[in-house]
Amino acid sequence: MKKSHPILICTVGTSLFQPNLNALKDRLSEGRVEDKYRALAEAYQEKHWLTVAKELAKLPPADRLCGAEINSIDSMIQKGYAEVACGLYFLHSNTDEGAQVAEVLQHYYRQKKHKPVEAVPVPDLQDADPKLFRTRGLRNLAQKVAEVVRKHSPAACAINATGGYKAQIALAVVLGQAFGVTVYYKHERFSEVIAFPPLPVALDFELWLQASGMLEELASSQEIVPAARYDDAWDDRYESLVLRETIGSEEYLELSPTGQIFHETFRERFRSARDLILPPEAPAKEPPRLENAGWPGKHPEIKAFLQRVTDEVPFVKHCFTKYFNPDLPETTRFLLRQGEVQGVYSDGKYCLKFGVQTTAQTEGQRAAAVAALNAWLRDGDYFRS
């Protein structure tokens, strides 16, 4: 049965400006623009985006001059794929033209009483640096789509991948499969949109639990991470989730766009399922056990952090220090190592590694504990919600 979606997540390109309105502006300067387009051409020439939107609203939305986004949204509404006044999120590139087109679209659809209508910039989504586009740009696009889907639910959302870079279409289809959201696309020569409904396939939740510590570090880090950090717990199935880069003699990792989608998908599913798979609450708590060395007295914040872990995480019994390096910066995180829940704490200058004794009885419960601990690092209220 055809579903009419109340929310459309739309990728944004620049075809409205180039070639459409730029060609119109050229005809204006040559004195051969049609009267019905004159006000639109003048507004575009003056970069008066509200007036551009008002003049576009006077044209039939199927007019090719209106651009890929308006054409495709109109087709989706006419075919019943989207509600008449559907909410619209315009995810645009990190460029001046991308932001300007999104501003025009925002004015256009607010006039037509759609609600909500939001322009959403996607950092690093640009065409000046292909490497940055491939790594950060596409990852950020996945993240922004995930935020909207979480806000409105997969059932409410559809993705309109007509506008923007061609690579976004492929990524959007993968996003749709992962999030359970239908993706639509309209080529300029097609008479109507085509749909890519999600397939009844499942991603590997156990693999995400196993990799959650690594994925969380890669997702939150603004820098590449030494690959050697994960050599002792590497699984060949992680390869599609990361990008590798060699600098000098050392290899580094960063999250791939596919890895970002994988992580976003299961991070949200874990929140829904956590009460069923987490270890039970600890019946008693013990204070942190610190090694007998000189450094603990110089860093009282370490004992305070370990006490927080114990006090605020229900299934933690106590924490105990294992290793301290005053000159090794790391990323604060939790991970599963040789069947043990371990933590890493760092202020960006030193590194502490510590064990976490939990009530977990199985490997699955320990993996779930790691995922929950990393979620708690992001959100101090995680176990209160």
SVG drawing of the C-alpha trace seen along z (x, -y; Angstrom):
<svg xmlns="http://www.w3.org/2000/svg" viewBox="-2 -44 60 60">
<polyline fill="none" stroke="black" stroke-width="0.4" points="0.0,0.0 1.3,-3.5 2.4,-5.5 2.1,-9.3 5.0,-10.6 4.7,-13.6 8.4,-14.4 10.8,-14.6 14.5,-14.8 15.8,-16.4 19.4,-16.6 20.0,-19.9 22.0,-20.6 22.5,-23.8 20.7,-23.2 18.2,-25.9 21.0,-28.4 23.2,-26.7 22.1,-26.3 18.5,-27.4 18.5,-30.9 22.0,-31.8 20.7,-31.2 17.6,-33.4 19.9,-36.2 22.0,-36.0 18.8,-36.4 17.9,-39.4 21.3,-41.1 20.9,-40.4 17.4,-41.9 15.5,-38.8 14.0,-37.5 10.3,-36.6 8.0,-39.0 6.7,-36.3 10.3,-35.6 11.5,-39.2 10.8,-39.8 12.4,-36.4 15.5,-37.2 15.9,-40.6 15.4,-39.2 18.0,-36.6 20.4,-39.1 20.0,-41.2 20.4,-38.1 17.1,-38.9 16.2,-35.3 12.8,-35.9 11.6,-37.6 13.2,-34.8 11.1,-32.3 7.9,-34.4 8.4,-34.6 9.1,-30.9 5.8,-30.2 4.0,-31.9 5.2,-29.2 3.9,-25.7 6.1,-23.6 6.6,-21.1 8.3,-23.8 11.9,-22.7 13.1,-26.2 12.1,-25.6 14.9,-23.1 15.3,-19.5 14.1,-19.9 10.8,-21.6 10.1,-19.4 10.7,-16.2 8.8,-17.3 5.8,-18.3 5.9,-14.9 6.0,-13.1 3.0,-15.1 1.1,-14.5 1.7,-10.7 0.7,-10.6 4.2,-9.7 4.3,-12.8 1.6,-14.7 0.4,-18.0 1.9,-20.2 4.7,-17.8 7.6,-18.9 10.8,-19.5 14.5,-19.3 16.9,-20.6 20.3,-19.2 22.7,-21.4 26.4,-21.5 28.9,-23.5 29.2,-26.1 27.8,-29.6 25.6,-28.4 24.3,-25.4 23.3,-27.6 21.6,-30.1 19.6,-27.5 18.5,-26.1 17.4,-29.6 15.3,-30.0 13.7,-26.6 13.0,-27.5 11.2,-30.7 9.4,-29.0 7.9,-26.2 7.2,-28.4 5.0,-30.5 3.2,-27.4 2.5,-26.6 4.7,-23.5 5.8,-22.8 8.5,-22.4 10.8,-23.7 14.5,-23.8 17.7,-24.4 20.4,-22.0 24.1,-22.7 26.3,-19.6 29.9,-20.4 32.6,-19.4 30.1,-18.5 31.8,-20.4 33.6,-19.7 36.8,-21.6 38.5,-18.8 37.5,-15.3 39.2,-13.6 37.3,-15.7 34.1,-15.1 34.6,-11.3 35.5,-11.1 34.0,-13.9 31.3,-15.2 29.5,-12.0 29.8,-10.9 28.3,-14.2 25.4,-13.8 24.7,-10.4 24.7,-12.0 22.3,-14.8 19.9,-12.4 20.0,-10.2 19.2,-13.2 16.1,-13.9 15.0,-10.3 15.5,-10.0 13.5,-13.2 10.5,-12.1 10.7,-8.3 11.6,-6.1 7.9,-5.5 7.3,-9.3 10.3,-10.0 11.3,-9.5 14.5,-10.7 14.3,-12.6 17.8,-12.1 17.2,-14.0 19.3,-17.1 23.0,-17.3 26.1,-15.3 25.6,-12.0 27.5,-10.1 24.7,-11.2 22.2,-9.1 24.2,-5.9 24.7,-6.9 21.0,-7.8 19.9,-4.3 22.3,-2.7 20.9,-5.1 17.3,-4.0 18.2,-0.4 19.8,-0.9 17.1,-3.1 14.1,-1.5 13.3,-4.6 12.1,-4.8 14.4,-6.7 13.0,-8.6 14.8,-9.9 13.7,-11.8 15.9,-12.2 15.2,-15.3 14.1,-13.2 11.8,-11.0 8.1,-11.8 7.9,-10.8 9.9,-9.8 11.1,-6.2 11.3,-4.6 13.9,-2.5 12.0,-0.9 14.0,0.7 14.6,4.4 13.8,6.9 17.5,7.4 19.2,7.1 22.6,5.6 24.7,7.4 23.8,6.0 26.3,8.3 29.1,7.0 28.2,3.5 28.3,4.4 31.7,5.9 33.0,2.9 31.1,0.1 34.1,-1.2 36.2,-1.6 33.2,-3.1 32.5,-5.5 36.0,-6.8 36.2,-7.1 32.8,-8.8 33.6,-11.4 37.3,-12.1 38.2,-15.0 41.5,-13.3 42.6,-10.0 43.4,-7.3 46.4,-5.0 45.4,-1.6 47.7,0.2 45.4,-0.8 43.0,1.8 45.3,4.5 44.9,6.9 41.1,7.0 40.7,6.6 38.0,8.4 38.2,8.5 34.5,7.6 35.5,4.1 37.2,3.3 34.1,2.0 33.5,-0.4 36.8,-2.2 39.1,-4.0 42.9,-3.4 45.6,-6.0 49.3,-5.6 51.4,-8.5 55.1,-7.8 55.4,-4.3 52.3,-4.3 48.7,-3.4 45.7,-5.3 42.0,-4.8 38.9,-7.0 35.3,-6.1 34.0,-5.4 30.5,-6.8 29.2,-3.2 30.7,-2.9 28.9,-6.1 25.6,-4.7 26.2,-1.4 27.0,-3.2 24.1,-5.6 21.7,-2.8 22.7,-0.6 23.4,-3.4 19.7,-4.3 18.5,-0.6 20.7,0.1 19.0,-2.7 15.6,-1.0 16.8,2.5 19.3,1.8 17.1,2.8 16.7,6.3 20.4,7.0 22.3,5.0 23.8,6.7 21.7,6.5 22.2,3.7 25.1,4.2 23.9,5.2 26.9,3.4 29.5,0.9 33.2,0.6 35.5,-2.5 38.1,-2.6 41.3,-0.7 44.4,-2.7 47.8,-1.3 50.5,-2.0 52.5,-4.7 53.2,-8.4 51.0,-9.5 47.5,-9.1 48.2,-11.9 49.0,-14.3 45.8,-13.6 42.8,-13.6 40.5,-14.0 41.3,-10.3 39.9,-9.0 36.9,-11.3 36.2,-10.0 36.4,-6.3 34.1,-7.0 31.6,-8.6 31.7,-5.5 31.0,-3.4 28.3,-5.6 26.4,-6.5 26.5,-3.3 24.1,-0.7 25.9,2.5 29.4,1.4 30.8,2.8 34.1,1.0 37.1,-0.2 40.8,0.5 43.8,-1.1 46.1,1.0 48.4,-1.4 49.4,-5.0 51.6,-6.9 52.2,-10.6 53.2,-11.4 50.6,-9.4 47.5,-11.3 44.5,-9.1 40.7,-9.3 38.5,-8.7 36.4,-5.6 35.4,-2.0 36.2,1.2 36.2,4.9 39.6,6.5 40.1,10.3 36.7,10.7 37.2,7.8 35.5,4.4 38.3,1.8 38.3,-1.9 40.7,-4.6 40.8,-8.0 42.8,-10.9 43.0,-14.7 44.8,-15.0 48.2,-14.8 48.4,-11.6 46.7,-8.2 45.1,-5.9 43.9,-2.4 41.6,-0.8 39.5,2.3 35.8,2.2 34.2,4.9 30.6,5.3 27.8,7.8 28.0,9.1 28.0,12.9 28.3,13.5 30.3,12.1 27.1,10.5 26.4,8.7 30.0,7.4 29.7,6.1 26.4,4.4 28.0,2.9 30.8,1.4 28.2,-0.2 26.2,-1.6 29.3,-3.0 30.3,-4.8 26.7,-6.2 27.0,-7.4 30.2,-9.3 28.2,-11.2 25.2,-11.8 25.6,-11.9 21.9,-11.4 21.9,-8.2 21.0,-5.9 18.4,-8.3 16.3,-8.4"/>
</svg>
